[in-house]
Amino acid sequence: MGTLVPLFICNRNGNKQKALTLYSKSCNNNNMQGCFYSGLIYYTGQGIHTNYSKAQKLFLKSCNGGYMNGCYFAGDMYLDSTNNKKRKKSLNLLSKACNGGILGACFSLGNIYINGQLIKQNVNKAMELYKKSCDGGIKRACIAYKKYK
């Protein structure tokens, strides 16, 4: 994270446009964390207009470059899509993020399994994912785990 510290400071101080410029430059130099944070600014629209298409592309680029938070955000965005083909992509992306240690992605996958969303319902798999997330400190996962236990 060391090279991105000045960017975080710009971002935290409210200069989103400058932060976006610097994150984008970092992304163009193959810093996947920079790609992710560029995507996050486009996704939230803080200081700029939201652009979900750009955000998605940047999240995917960071994911493909090994930055697991990018996989998580890209997966969640695809999950919210009305396009079934994109929604199915969310399973692979969320699985990759979960296997990469992103516990929020494990929780999202648990929800997919418990609801039988996109795939056949599998309560045991959902419970396994909720427990993993809960053990890692995701409170919503603890609530879900207790509910379905």
N, CA, C and O atoms as a GROMACS GRO file, in nm:
protein
  596
    1MET      N    1   0.082  -0.120   0.000
    1MET     CA    2   0.000   0.000   0.000
    1MET      C    3   0.086   0.125   0.000
    1MET      O    4   0.035   0.232  -0.032
    2GLY      N    5   0.213   0.116   0.034
    2GLY     CA    6   0.298   0.231   0.050
    2GLY      C    7   0.290   0.334  -0.061
    2GLY      O    8   0.286   0.454  -0.032
    3THR      N    9   0.289   0.292  -0.186
    3THR     CA   10   0.288   0.388  -0.297
    3THR      C   11   0.155   0.459  -0.310
    3THR      O   12   0.147   0.563  -0.376
    4LEU      N   13   0.050   0.407  -0.250
    4LEU     CA   14  -0.082   0.470  -0.263
    4LEU      C   15  -0.119   0.557  -0.144
    4LEU      O   16  -0.227   0.615  -0.143
    5VAL      N   17  -0.033   0.568  -0.044
    5VAL     CA   18  -0.065   0.648   0.074
    5VAL      C   19  -0.103   0.791   0.038
    5VAL      O   20  -0.204   0.839   0.089
    6PRO      N   21  -0.028   0.863  -0.048
    6PRO     CA   22  -0.071   0.999  -0.082
    6PRO      C   23  -0.210   1.003  -0.147
    6PRO      O   24  -0.284   1.100  -0.131
    7LEU      N   25  -0.244   0.897  -0.219
    7LEU     CA   26  -0.375   0.892  -0.283
    7LEU      C   27  -0.485   0.879  -0.180
    7LEU      O   28  -0.590   0.942  -0.191
    8PHE      N   29  -0.461   0.797  -0.078
    8PHE     CA   30  -0.560   0.782   0.028
    8PHE      C   31  -0.582   0.915   0.099
    8PHE      O   32  -0.694   0.948   0.137
    9ILE      N   33  -0.474   0.991   0.117
    9ILE     CA   34  -0.485   1.120   0.184
    9ILE      C   35  -0.569   1.216   0.100
    9ILE      O   36  -0.655   1.285   0.153
   10CYS      N   37  -0.546   1.222  -0.030
   10CYS     CA   38  -0.628   1.306  -0.119
   10CYS      C   39  -0.774   1.263  -0.111
   10CYS      O   40  -0.864   1.346  -0.101
   11ASN      N   41  -0.794   1.134  -0.115
   11ASN     CA   42  -0.929   1.081  -0.112
   11ASN      C   43  -0.998   1.117   0.019
   11ASN      O   44  -1.112   1.163   0.020
   12ARG      N   45  -0.928   1.096   0.129
   12ARG     CA   46  -0.985   1.123   0.261
   12ARG      C   47  -1.013   1.271   0.281
   12ARG      O   48  -1.108   1.307   0.350
   13ASN      N   49  -0.931   1.358   0.222
   13ASN     CA   50  -0.948   1.502   0.237
   13ASN      C   51  -1.054   1.559   0.144
   13ASN      O   52  -1.077   1.680   0.143
   14GLY      N   53  -1.118   1.476   0.067
   14GLY     CA   54  -1.230   1.520  -0.016
   14GLY      C   55  -1.194   1.560  -0.157
   14GLY      O   56  -1.282   1.601  -0.233
   15ASN      N   57  -1.069   1.551  -0.196
   15ASN     CA   58  -1.030   1.586  -0.332
   15ASN      C   59  -1.040   1.461  -0.419
   15ASN      O   60  -0.940   1.402  -0.460
   16LYS      N   61  -1.165   1.423  -0.447
   16LYS     CA   62  -1.190   1.298  -0.520
   16LYS      C   63  -1.138   1.303  -0.663
   16LYS      O   64  -1.089   1.203  -0.714
   17GLN      N   65  -1.148   1.418  -0.727
   17GLN     CA   66  -1.102   1.426  -0.866
   17GLN      C   67  -0.951   1.405  -0.874
   17GLN      O   68  -0.902   1.334  -0.961
   18LYS      N   69  -0.878   1.467  -0.781
   18LYS     CA   70  -0.732   1.448  -0.780
   18LYS      C   71  -0.700   1.304  -0.745
   18LYS      O   72  -0.611   1.243  -0.805
   19ALA      N   73  -0.772   1.248  -0.648
   19ALA     CA   74  -0.750   1.109  -0.610
   19ALA      C   75  -0.775   1.018  -0.730
   19ALA      O   76  -0.698   0.926  -0.756
   20LEU      N   77  -0.885   1.043  -0.803
   20LEU     CA   78  -0.917   0.961  -0.920
   20LEU      C   79  -0.806   0.970  -1.024
   20LEU      O   80  -0.767   0.869  -1.083
   21THR      N   81  -0.756   1.090  -1.047
   21THR     CA   82  -0.647   1.107  -1.144
   21THR      C   83  -0.525   1.025  -1.103
   21THR      O   84  -0.463   0.958  -1.186
   22LEU      N   85  -0.491   1.031  -0.976
   22LEU     CA   86  -0.373   0.959  -0.928
   22LEU      C   87  -0.396   0.807  -0.925
   22LEU      O   88  -0.307   0.730  -0.961
   23TYR      N   89  -0.516   0.765  -0.883
   23TYR     CA   90  -0.548   0.622  -0.885
   23TYR      C   91  -0.543   0.568  -1.028
   23TYR      O   92  -0.492   0.459  -1.053
   24SER      N   93  -0.598   0.647  -1.122
   24SER     CA   94  -0.600   0.605  -1.263
   24SER      C   95  -0.458   0.591  -1.317
   24SER      O   96  -0.427   0.496  -1.389
   25LYS      N   97  -0.373   0.686  -1.281
   25LYS     CA   98  -0.233   0.678  -1.324
   25LYS      C   99  -0.168   0.551  -1.266
   25LYS      O  100  -0.095   0.481  -1.336
   26SER      N  101  -0.197   0.524  -1.140
   26SER     CA  102  -0.146   0.404  -1.075
   26SER      C  103  -0.197   0.278  -1.146
   26SER      O  104  -0.122   0.184  -1.168
   27CYS      N  105  -0.325   0.279  -1.180
   27CYS     CA  106  -0.386   0.166  -1.250
   27CYS      C  107  -0.320   0.145  -1.386
   27CYS      O  108  -0.291   0.032  -1.426
   28ASN      N  109  -0.296   0.255  -1.456
   28ASN     CA  110  -0.232   0.246  -1.588
   28ASN      C  111  -0.090   0.190  -1.579
   28ASN      O  112  -0.035   0.140  -1.677
   29ASN      N  113  -0.032   0.198  -1.459
   29ASN     CA  114   0.100   0.140  -1.434
   29ASN      C  115   0.089   0.002  -1.371
   29ASN      O  116   0.182  -0.047  -1.307
   30ASN      N  117  -0.028  -0.060  -1.390
   30ASN     CA  118  -0.055  -0.197  -1.345
   30ASN      C  119  -0.054  -0.217  -1.194
   30ASN      O  120  -0.018  -0.324  -1.145
   31ASN      N  121  -0.093  -0.114  -1.120
   31ASN     CA  122  -0.115  -0.128  -0.978
   31ASN      C  123  -0.263  -0.160  -0.959
   31ASN      O  124  -0.349  -0.072  -0.975
   32MET      N  125  -0.293  -0.284  -0.926
   32MET     CA  126  -0.432  -0.330  -0.922
   32MET      C  127  -0.512  -0.265  -0.810
   32MET      O  128  -0.634  -0.253  -0.820
   33GLN      N  129  -0.445  -0.225  -0.704
   33GLN     CA  130  -0.514  -0.154  -0.596
   33GLN      C  131  -0.560  -0.017  -0.648
   33GLN      O  132  -0.669   0.030  -0.613
   34GLY      N  133  -0.478   0.046  -0.730
   34GLY     CA  134  -0.517   0.172  -0.792
   34GLY      C  135  -0.638   0.155  -0.883
   34GLY      O  136  -0.726   0.240  -0.886
   35CYS      N  137  -0.642   0.044  -0.956
   35CYS     CA  138  -0.759   0.015  -1.042
   35CYS      C  139  -0.884  -0.001  -0.956
   35CYS      O  140  -0.991   0.052  -0.988
   36PHE      N  141  -0.869  -0.075  -0.847
   36PHE     CA  142  -0.984  -0.098  -0.759
   36PHE      C  143  -1.037   0.035  -0.705
   36PHE      O  144  -1.158   0.060  -0.710
   37TYR      N  145  -0.949   0.120  -0.653
   37TYR     CA  146  -0.994   0.246  -0.594
   37TYR      C  147  -1.048   0.343  -0.699
   37TYR      O  148  -1.136   0.423  -0.668
   38SER      N  149  -0.997   0.337  -0.820
   38SER     CA  150  -1.057   0.415  -0.929
   38SER      C  151  -1.200   0.368  -0.951
   38SER      O  152  -1.292   0.449  -0.963
   39GLY      N  153  -1.216   0.237  -0.955
   39GLY     CA  154  -1.350   0.180  -0.972
   39GLY      C  155  -1.444   0.219  -0.859
   39GLY      O  156  -1.562   0.246  -0.882
   40LEU      N  157  -1.391   0.221  -0.739
   40LEU     CA  158  -1.473   0.256  -0.624
   40LEU      C  159  -1.523   0.400  -0.632
   40LEU      O  160  -1.637   0.429  -0.596
   41ILE      N  161  -1.438   0.490  -0.679
   41ILE     CA  162  -1.482   0.630  -0.695
   41ILE      C  163  -1.590   0.639  -0.801
   41ILE      O  164  -1.689   0.709  -0.782
   42TYR      N  165  -1.573   0.569  -0.914
   42TYR     CA  166  -1.678   0.569  -1.016
   42TYR      C  167  -1.806   0.505  -0.964
   42TYR      O  168  -1.916   0.549  -0.997
   43TYR      N  169  -1.793   0.402  -0.884
   43TYR     CA  170  -1.909   0.330  -0.831
   43TYR      C  171  -1.989   0.417  -0.734
   43TYR      O  172  -2.112   0.421  -0.740
   44THR      N  173  -1.919   0.485  -0.645
   44THR     CA  174  -1.988   0.566  -0.543
   44THR      C  175  -2.025   0.704  -0.594
   44THR      O  176  -2.116   0.768  -0.540
   45GLY      N  177  -1.956   0.750  -0.698
   45GLY     CA  178  -1.986   0.881  -0.752
   45GLY      C  179  -1.946   0.994  -0.658
   45GLY      O  180  -2.003   1.103  -0.666
   46GLN      N  181  -1.851   0.969  -0.572
   46GLN     CA  182  -1.808   1.074  -0.478
   46GLN      C  183  -1.720   1.175  -0.552
   46GLN      O  184  -1.607   1.145  -0.591
   47GLY      N  185  -1.774   1.293  -0.568
   47GLY     CA  186  -1.698   1.399  -0.634
   47GLY      C  187  -1.707   1.396  -0.785
   47GLY      O  188  -1.660   1.488  -0.852
   48ILE      N  189  -1.764   1.292  -0.841
   48ILE     CA  190  -1.783   1.279  -0.986
   48ILE      C  191  -1.919   1.213  -1.009
   48ILE      O  192  -1.985   1.170  -0.914
   49HIS      N  193  -1.960   1.204  -1.133
   49HIS     CA  194  -2.083   1.132  -1.166
   49HIS      C  195  -2.056   0.982  -1.158
   49HIS      O  196  -1.950   0.935  -1.199
   50THR      N  197  -2.152   0.908  -1.106
   50THR     CA  198  -2.135   0.763  -1.103
   50THR      C  199  -2.126   0.710  -1.246
   50THR      O  200  -2.189   0.762  -1.338
   51ASN      N  201  -2.046   0.607  -1.260
   51ASN     CA  202  -2.032   0.542  -1.390
   51ASN      C  203  -2.009   0.394  -1.360
   51ASN      O  204  -1.896   0.348  -1.345
   52TYR      N  205  -2.121   0.320  -1.353
   52TYR     CA  206  -2.113   0.179  -1.315
   52TYR      C  207  -2.039   0.094  -1.418
   52TYR      O  208  -1.973  -0.003  -1.382
   53SER      N  209  -2.048   0.131  -1.542
   53SER     CA  210  -1.978   0.057  -1.647
   53SER      C  211  -1.826   0.068  -1.628
   53SER      O  212  -1.755  -0.033  -1.635
   54LYS      N  213  -1.777   0.189  -1.605
   54LYS     CA  214  -1.634   0.208  -1.581
   54LYS      C  215  -1.592   0.138  -1.452
   54LYS      O  216  -1.487   0.074  -1.446
   55ALA      N  217  -1.676   0.151  -1.350
   55ALA     CA  218  -1.645   0.087  -1.221
   55ALA      C  219  -1.630  -0.063  -1.241
   55ALA      O  220  -1.534  -0.123  -1.191
   56GLN      N  221  -1.724  -0.124  -1.312
   56GLN     CA  222  -1.721  -0.269  -1.335
   56GLN      C  223  -1.594  -0.310  -1.408
   56GLN      O  224  -1.530  -0.409  -1.370
   57LYS      N  225  -1.557  -0.236  -1.511
   57LYS     CA  226  -1.436  -0.269  -1.587
   57LYS      C  227  -1.312  -0.260  -1.498
   57LYS      O  228  -1.222  -0.344  -1.507
   58LEU      N  229  -1.307  -0.159  -1.414
   58LEU     CA  230  -1.191  -0.143  -1.326
   58LEU      C  231  -1.188  -0.249  -1.217
   58LEU      O  232  -1.081  -0.298  -1.181
   59PHE      N  233  -1.304  -0.286  -1.164
   59PHE     CA  234  -1.309  -0.394  -1.065
   59PHE      C  235  -1.262  -0.525  -1.128
   59PHE      O  236  -1.187  -0.600  -1.067
   60LEU      N  237  -1.307  -0.551  -1.252
   60LEU     CA  238  -1.264  -0.674  -1.321
   60LEU      C  239  -1.114  -0.673  -1.350
   60LEU      O  240  -1.047  -0.775  -1.336
   61LYS      N  241  -1.062  -0.557  -1.390
   61LYS     CA  242  -0.918  -0.547  -1.416
   61LYS      C  243  -0.840  -0.577  -1.289
   61LYS      O  244  -0.741  -0.650  -1.292
   62SER      N  245  -0.884  -0.519  -1.177
   62SER     CA  246  -0.812  -0.543  -1.052
   62SER      C  247  -0.825  -0.689  -1.010
   62SER      O  248  -0.730  -0.746  -0.957
   63CYS      N  249  -0.942  -0.748  -1.032
   63CYS     CA  250  -0.963  -0.890  -1.001
   63CYS      C  251  -0.870  -0.977  -1.085
   63CYS      O  252  -0.802  -1.066  -1.033
   64ASN      N  253  -0.867  -0.952  -1.214
   64ASN     CA  254  -0.783  -1.031  -1.304
   64ASN      C  255  -0.635  -1.013  -1.272
   64ASN      O  256  -0.553  -1.099  -1.304
   65GLY      N  257  -0.602  -0.901  -1.209
   65GLY     CA  258  -0.465  -0.876  -1.168
   65GLY      C  259  -0.433  -0.928  -1.028
   65GLY      O  260  -0.323  -0.908  -0.976
   66GLY      N  261  -0.531  -0.997  -0.967
   66GLY     CA  262  -0.507  -1.061  -0.838
   66GLY      C  263  -0.552  -0.985  -0.716
   66GLY      O  264  -0.526  -1.028  -0.604
   67TYR      N  265  -0.620  -0.872  -0.734
   67TYR     CA  266  -0.669  -0.794  -0.620
   67TYR      C  267  -0.811  -0.842  -0.589
   67TYR      O  268  -0.906  -0.809  -0.660
   68MET      N  269  -0.823  -0.919  -0.482
   68MET     CA  270  -0.947  -0.991  -0.452
   68MET      C  271  -1.067  -0.903  -0.420
   68MET      O  272  -1.181  -0.944  -0.444
   69ASN      N  273  -1.045  -0.784  -0.367
   69ASN     CA  274  -1.158  -0.693  -0.345
   69ASN      C  275  -1.225  -0.657  -0.476
   69ASN      O  276  -1.346  -0.635  -0.481
   70GLY      N  277  -1.147  -0.651  -0.583
   70GLY     CA  278  -1.203  -0.626  -0.716
   70GLY      C  279  -1.297  -0.738  -0.757
   70GLY      O  280  -1.402  -0.711  -0.816
   71CYS      N  281  -1.261  -0.862  -0.726
   71CYS     CA  282  -1.347  -0.976  -0.758
   71CYS      C  283  -1.479  -0.966  -0.681
   71CYS      O  284  -1.586  -0.991  -0.735
   72TYR      N  285  -1.467  -0.928  -0.554
   72TYR     CA  286  -1.585  -0.915  -0.468
   72TYR      C  287  -1.681  -0.809  -0.522
   72TYR      O  288  -1.801  -0.834  -0.537
   73PHE      N  289  -1.630  -0.691  -0.551
   73PHE     CA  290  -1.716  -0.584  -0.599
   73PHE      C  291  -1.773  -0.615  -0.737
   73PHE      O  292  -1.890  -0.589  -0.763
   74ALA      N  293  -1.690  -0.670  -0.826
   74ALA     CA  294  -1.739  -0.707  -0.959
   74ALA      C  295  -1.847  -0.814  -0.947
   74ALA      O  296  -1.949  -0.807  -1.016
   75GLY      N  297  -1.826  -0.911  -0.859
   75GLY     CA  298  -1.925  -1.016  -0.838
   75GLY      C  299  -2.055  -0.963  -0.785
   75GLY      O  300  -2.163  -1.003  -0.831
   76ASP      N  301  -2.047  -0.874  -0.688
   76ASP     CA  302  -2.170  -0.815  -0.633
   76ASP      C  303  -2.242  -0.731  -0.737
   76ASP      O  304  -2.365  -0.731  -0.743
   77MET      N  305  -2.166  -0.660  -0.820
   77MET     CA  306  -2.230  -0.580  -0.926
   77MET      C  307  -2.301  -0.671  -1.026
   77MET      O  308  -2.413  -0.642  -1.067
   78TYR      N  309  -2.238  -0.781  -1.064
   78TYR     CA  310  -2.303  -0.875  -1.156
   78TYR      C  311  -2.425  -0.939  -1.091
   78TYR      O  312  -2.524  -0.967  -1.159
   79LEU      N  313  -2.419  -0.962  -0.963
   79LEU     CA  314  -2.532  -1.022  -0.892
   79LEU      C  315  -2.653  -0.931  -0.898
   79LEU      O  316  -2.767  -0.978  -0.902
   80ASP      N  317  -2.630  -0.800  -0.898
   80ASP     CA  318  -2.739  -0.703  -0.904
   80ASP      C  319  -2.792  -0.682  -1.045
   80ASP      O  320  -2.891  -0.611  -1.064
   81SER      N  321  -2.729  -0.742  -1.144
   81SER     CA  322  -2.769  -0.724  -1.283
   81SER      C  323  -2.900  -0.796  -1.313
   81SER      O  324  -2.935  -0.894  -1.247
   82THR      N  325  -2.973  -0.746  -1.411
   82THR     CA  326  -3.093  -0.814  -1.459
   82THR      C  327  -3.059  -0.915  -1.568
   82THR      O  328  -3.145  -0.992  -1.610
   83ASN      N  329  -2.935  -0.914  -1.616
   83ASN     CA  330  -2.888  -1.004  -1.720
   83ASN      C  331  -2.842  -1.136  -1.654
   83ASN      O  332  -2.745  -1.137  -1.579
   84ASN      N  333  -2.911  -1.245  -1.683
   84ASN     CA  334  -2.880  -1.374  -1.620
   84ASN      C  335  -2.738  -1.422  -1.649
   84ASN      O  336  -2.675  -1.485  -1.564
   85LYS      N  337  -2.688  -1.394  -1.768
   85LYS     CA  338  -2.552  -1.434  -1.803
   85LYS      C  339  -2.451  -1.366  -1.711
   85LYS      O  340  -2.358  -1.429  -1.661
   86LYS      N  341  -2.471  -1.236  -1.687
   86LYS     CA  342  -2.383  -1.162  -1.596
   86LYS      C  343  -2.401  -1.211  -1.453
   86LYS      O  344  -2.304  -1.224  -1.379
   87ARG      N  345  -2.526  -1.237  -1.415
   87ARG     CA  346  -2.552  -1.284  -1.279
   87ARG      C  347  -2.477  -1.415  -1.252
   87ARG      O  348  -2.426  -1.435  -1.142
   88LYS      N  349  -2.472  -1.503  -1.350
   88LYS     CA  350  -2.401  -1.630  -1.332
   88LYS      C  351  -2.250  -1.608  -1.316
   88LYS      O  352  -2.183  -1.684  -1.246
   89LYS      N  353  -2.196  -1.503  -1.380
   89LYS     CA  354  -2.055  -1.470  -1.364
   89LYS      C  355  -2.023  -1.435  -1.219
   89LYS      O  356  -1.911  -1.453  -1.173
   90SER      N  357  -2.124  -1.384  -1.150
   90SER     CA  358  -2.102  -1.342  -1.011
   90SER      C  359  -2.056  -1.459  -0.925
   90SER      O  360  -1.978  -1.440  -0.832
   91LEU      N  361  -2.105  -1.580  -0.953
   91LEU     CA  362  -2.065  -1.696  -0.874
   91LEU      C  363  -1.914  -1.719  -0.879
   91LEU      O  364  -1.851  -1.741  -0.776
   92ASN      N  365  -1.857  -1.715  -0.998
   92ASN     CA  366  -1.712  -1.736  -1.013
   92ASN      C  367  -1.632  -1.626  -0.946
   92ASN      O  368  -1.532  -1.652  -0.879
   93LEU      N  369  -1.677  -1.502  -0.964
   93LEU     CA  370  -1.604  -1.390  -0.906
   93LEU      C  371  -1.612  -1.391  -0.754
   93LEU      O  372  -1.511  -1.368  -0.686
   94LEU      N  373  -1.730  -1.417  -0.700
   94LEU     CA  374  -1.745  -1.421  -0.554
   94LEU      C  375  -1.670  -1.539  -0.495
   94LEU      O  376  -1.612  -1.528  -0.386
   95SER      N  377  -1.669  -1.652  -0.565
   95SER     CA  378  -1.593  -1.768  -0.518
   95SER      C  379  -1.444  -1.738  -0.515
   95SER      O  380  -1.375  -1.772  -0.419
   96LYS      N  381  -1.395  -1.673  -0.620
   96LYS     CA  382  -1.254  -1.637  -0.627
   96LYS      C  383  -1.218  -1.543  -0.510
   96LYS      O  384  -1.115  -1.560  -0.445
   97ALA      N  385  -1.305  -1.444  -0.485
   97ALA     CA  386  -1.281  -1.350  -0.376
   97ALA      C  387  -1.286  -1.420  -0.241
   97ALA      O  388  -1.202  -1.395  -0.154
   98CYS      N  389  -1.383  -1.506  -0.223
   98CYS     CA  390  -1.397  -1.580  -0.096
   98CYS      C  391  -1.273  -1.667  -0.074
   98CYS      O  392  -1.216  -1.667   0.035
   99ASN      N  393  -1.234  -1.740  -0.175
   99ASN     CA  394  -1.114  -1.824  -0.164
   99ASN      C  395  -0.988  -1.741  -0.144
   99ASN      O  396  -0.888  -1.791  -0.092
  100GLY      N  397  -0.994  -1.615  -0.185
  100GLY     CA  398  -0.881  -1.524  -0.167
  100GLY      C  399  -0.885  -1.449  -0.034
  100GLY      O  400  -0.803  -1.360  -0.010
  101GLY      N  401  -0.980  -1.485   0.051
  101GLY     CA  402  -0.983  -1.429   0.186
  101GLY      C  403  -1.076  -1.311   0.208
  101GLY      O  404  -1.071  -1.248   0.314
  102ILE      N  405  -1.159  -1.278   0.110
  102ILE     CA  406  -1.253  -1.167   0.126
  102ILE      C  407  -1.382  -1.222   0.186
  102ILE      O  408  -1.465  -1.282   0.116
  103LEU      N  409  -1.398  -1.202   0.316
  103LEU     CA  410  -1.506  -1.266   0.389
  103LEU      C  411  -1.644  -1.213   0.352
  103LEU      O  412  -1.743  -1.285   0.363
  104GLY      N  413  -1.652  -1.088   0.309
  104GLY     CA  414  -1.780  -1.034   0.261
  104GLY      C  415  -1.830  -1.112   0.140
  104GLY      O  416  -1.950  -1.131   0.122
  105ALA      N  417  -1.736  -1.157   0.057
  105ALA     CA  418  -1.773  -1.237  -0.060
  105ALA      C  419  -1.825  -1.374  -0.017
  105ALA      O  420  -1.916  -1.429  -0.079
  106CYS      N  421  -1.767  -1.429   0.089
  106CYS     CA  422  -1.815  -1.557   0.142
  106CYS      C  423  -1.959  -1.542   0.191
  106CYS      O  424  -2.043  -1.629   0.168
  107PHE      N  425  -1.986  -1.431   0.257
  107PHE     CA  426  -2.121  -1.404   0.304
  107PHE      C  427  -2.218  -1.392   0.186
  107PHE      O  428  -2.327  -1.448   0.190
  108SER      N  429  -2.179  -1.319   0.083
  108SER     CA  430  -2.264  -1.305  -0.036
  108SER      C  431  -2.292  -1.441  -0.099
  108SER      O  432  -2.404  -1.470  -0.140
  109LEU      N  433  -2.188  -1.525  -0.107
  109LEU     CA  434  -2.207  -1.660  -0.161
  109LEU      C  435  -2.302  -1.741  -0.073
  109LEU      O  436  -2.385  -1.816  -0.124
  110GLY      N  437  -2.288  -1.726   0.058
  110GLY     CA  438  -2.380  -1.794   0.150
  110GLY      C  439  -2.524  -1.757   0.121
  110GLY      O  440  -2.612  -1.843   0.123
  111ASN      N  441  -2.548  -1.630   0.094
  111ASN     CA  442  -2.683  -1.585   0.061
  111ASN      C  443  -2.734  -1.648  -0.068
  111ASN      O  444  -2.851  -1.684  -0.080
  112ILE      N  445  -2.644  -1.662  -0.164
  112ILE     CA  446  -2.683  -1.725  -0.291
  112ILE      C  447  -2.722  -1.870  -0.267
  112ILE      O  448  -2.823  -1.917  -0.320
  113TYR      N  449  -2.644  -1.941  -0.188
  113TYR     CA  450  -2.672  -2.082  -0.160
  113TYR      C  451  -2.796  -2.100  -0.075
  113TYR      O  452  -2.874  -2.193  -0.098
  114ILE      N  453  -2.816  -2.014   0.024
  114ILE     CA  454  -2.932  -2.032   0.112
  114ILE      C  455  -3.062  -2.002   0.039
  114ILE      O  456  -3.165  -2.063   0.069
  115ASN      N  457  -3.058  -1.910  -0.056
  115ASN     CA  458  -3.179  -1.872  -0.130
  115ASN      C  459  -3.200  -1.953  -0.257
  115ASN      O  460  -3.303  -1.940  -0.323
  116GLY      N  461  -3.102  -2.036  -0.292
  116GLY     CA  462  -3.113  -2.111  -0.417
  116GLY      C  463  -3.114  -2.016  -0.536
  116GLY      O  464  -3.182  -2.040  -0.636
  117GLN      N  465  -3.038  -1.909  -0.524
  117GLN     CA  466  -3.032  -1.806  -0.625
  117GLN      C  467  -2.924  -1.845  -0.726
  117GLN      O  468  -2.809  -1.863  -0.688
  118LEU      N  469  -2.958  -1.858  -0.851
  118LEU     CA  470  -2.867  -1.892  -0.960
  118LEU      C  471  -2.825  -2.038  -0.961
  118LEU      O  472  -2.785  -2.090  -1.066
  119ILE      N  473  -2.832  -2.104  -0.849
  119ILE     CA  474  -2.793  -2.244  -0.836
  119ILE      C  475  -2.891  -2.312  -0.742
  119ILE      O  476  -2.973  -2.247  -0.677
  120LYS      N  477  -2.882  -2.444  -0.738
  120LYS     CA  478  -2.970  -2.520  -0.650
  120LYS      C  479  -2.939  -2.486  -0.504
  120LYS      O  480  -2.823  -2.473  -0.465
  121GLN      N  481  -3.044  -2.471  -0.424
  121GLN     CA  482  -3.026  -2.439  -0.283
  121GLN      C  483  -2.939  -2.545  -0.215
  121GLN      O  484  -2.957  -2.665  -0.237
  122ASN      N  485  -2.846  -2.499  -0.132
  122ASN     CA  486  -2.758  -2.588  -0.060
  122ASN      C  487  -2.734  -2.526   0.078
  122ASN      O  488  -2.642  -2.446   0.097
  123VAL      N  489  -2.817  -2.565   0.174
  123VAL     CA  490  -2.811  -2.508   0.308
  123VAL      C  491  -2.678  -2.540   0.375
  123VAL      O  492  -2.622  -2.454   0.443
  124ASN      N  493  -2.627  -2.661   0.357
  124ASN     CA  494  -2.499  -2.697   0.418
  124ASN      C  495  -2.385  -2.608   0.369
  124ASN      O  496  -2.302  -2.563   0.448
  125LYS      N  497  -2.380  -2.582   0.239
  125LYS     CA  498  -2.277  -2.496   0.182
  125LYS      C  499  -2.295  -2.354   0.234
  125LYS      O  500  -2.197  -2.286   0.266
  126ALA      N  501  -2.418  -2.308   0.242
  126ALA     CA  502  -2.445  -2.174   0.294
  126ALA      C  503  -2.397  -2.161   0.438
  126ALA      O  504  -2.336  -2.061   0.475
  127MET      N  505  -2.424  -2.264   0.518
  127MET     CA  506  -2.383  -2.261   0.658
  127MET      C  507  -2.231  -2.259   0.671
  127MET      O  508  -2.176  -2.189   0.756
  128GLU      N  509  -2.164  -2.334   0.587
  128GLU     CA  510  -2.018  -2.336   0.586
  128GLU      C  511  -1.962  -2.196   0.555
  128GLU      O  512  -1.868  -2.149   0.619
  129LEU      N  513  -2.024  -2.130   0.456
  129LEU     CA  514  -1.980  -1.996   0.417
  129LEU      C  515  -2.014  -1.892   0.524
  129LEU      O  516  -1.935  -1.802   0.551
  130TYR      N  517  -2.133  -1.903   0.584
  130TYR     CA  518  -2.170  -1.812   0.692
  130TYR      C  519  -2.076  -1.827   0.810
  130TYR      O  520  -2.034  -1.728   0.870
  131LYS      N  521  -2.042  -1.951   0.844
  131LYS     CA  522  -1.952  -1.976   0.957
  131LYS      C  523  -1.814  -1.916   0.930
  131LYS      O  524  -1.755  -1.853   1.017
  132LYS      N  525  -1.764  -1.937   0.809
  132LYS     CA  526  -1.633  -1.882   0.772
  132LYS      C  527  -1.635  -1.730   0.786
  132LYS      O  528  -1.541  -1.670   0.840
  133SER      N  529  -1.741  -1.668   0.738
  133SER     CA  530  -1.754  -1.522   0.746
  133SER      C  531  -1.769  -1.476   0.890
  133SER      O  532  -1.708  -1.378   0.932
  134CYS      N  533  -1.850  -1.547   0.965
  134CYS     CA  534  -1.873  -1.514   1.105
  134CYS      C  535  -1.743  -1.524   1.184
  134CYS      O  536  -1.709  -1.434   1.260
  135ASP      N  537  -1.672  -1.634   1.165
  135ASP     CA  538  -1.544  -1.653   1.235
  135ASP      C  539  -1.445  -1.542   1.203
  135ASP      O  540  -1.356  -1.513   1.282
  136GLY      N  541  -1.462  -1.481   1.086
  136GLY     CA  542  -1.374  -1.371   1.045
  136GLY      C  543  -1.424  -1.234   1.088
  136GLY      O  544  -1.360  -1.133   1.058
  137GLY      N  545  -1.538  -1.231   1.158
  137GLY     CA  546  -1.585  -1.104   1.213
  137GLY      C  547  -1.698  -1.036   1.138
  137GLY      O  548  -1.731  -0.921   1.167
  138ILE      N  549  -1.758  -1.104   1.041
  138ILE     CA  550  -1.870  -1.044   0.967
  138ILE      C  551  -1.998  -1.070   1.049
  138ILE      O  552  -2.050  -1.181   1.050
  139LYS      N  553  -2.048  -0.967   1.115
  139LYS     CA  554  -2.161  -0.982   1.207
  139LYS      C  555  -2.288  -1.030   1.137
  139LYS      O  556  -2.363  -1.110   1.193
  140ARG      N  557  -2.312  -0.982   1.016
  140ARG     CA  558  -2.432  -1.026   0.941
  140ARG      C  559  -2.428  -1.177   0.917
  140ARG      O  560  -2.531  -1.243   0.915
  141ALA      N  561  -2.308  -1.229   0.900
  141ALA     CA  562  -2.293  -1.372   0.877
  141ALA      C  563  -2.323  -1.449   1.005
  141ALA      O  564  -2.382  -1.557   1.001
  142CYS      N  565  -2.284  -1.395   1.118
  142CYS     CA  566  -2.314  -1.460   1.247
  142CYS      C  567  -2.465  -1.467   1.268
  142CYS      O  568  -2.517  -1.569   1.314
  143ILE      N  569  -2.534  -1.359   1.235
  143ILE     CA  570  -2.680  -1.356   1.248
  143ILE      C  571  -2.742  -1.461   1.157
  143ILE      O  572  -2.831  -1.536   1.199
  144ALA      N  573  -2.696  -1.466   1.033
  144ALA     CA  574  -2.749  -1.565   0.937
  144ALA      C  575  -2.718  -1.706   0.983
  144ALA      O  576  -2.803  -1.795   0.972
  145TYR      N  577  -2.599  -1.728   1.033
  145TYR     CA  578  -2.559  -1.861   1.079
  145TYR      C  579  -2.650  -1.909   1.193
  145TYR      O  580  -2.696  -2.023   1.193
  146LYS      N  581  -2.675  -1.822   1.288
  146LYS     CA  582  -2.763  -1.858   1.400
  146LYS      C  583  -2.907  -1.880   1.353
  146LYS      O  584  -2.976  -1.969   1.403
  147LYS      N  585  -2.949  -1.801   1.257
  147LYS     CA  586  -3.086  -1.813   1.206
  147LYS      C  587  -3.112  -1.949   1.141
  147LYS      O  588  -3.219  -2.008   1.162
  148TYR      N  589  -3.017  -1.998   1.064
  148TYR     CA  590  -3.038  -2.121   0.988
  148TYR      C  591  -2.980  -2.245   1.055
  148TYR      O  592  -2.994  -2.355   1.004
  149LYS      N  593  -2.914  -2.228   1.169
  149LYS     CA  594  -2.849  -2.339   1.239
  149LYS      C  595  -2.950  -2.440   1.289
  149LYS      O  596  -2.912  -2.540   1.351
   0.00000   0.00000   0.00000
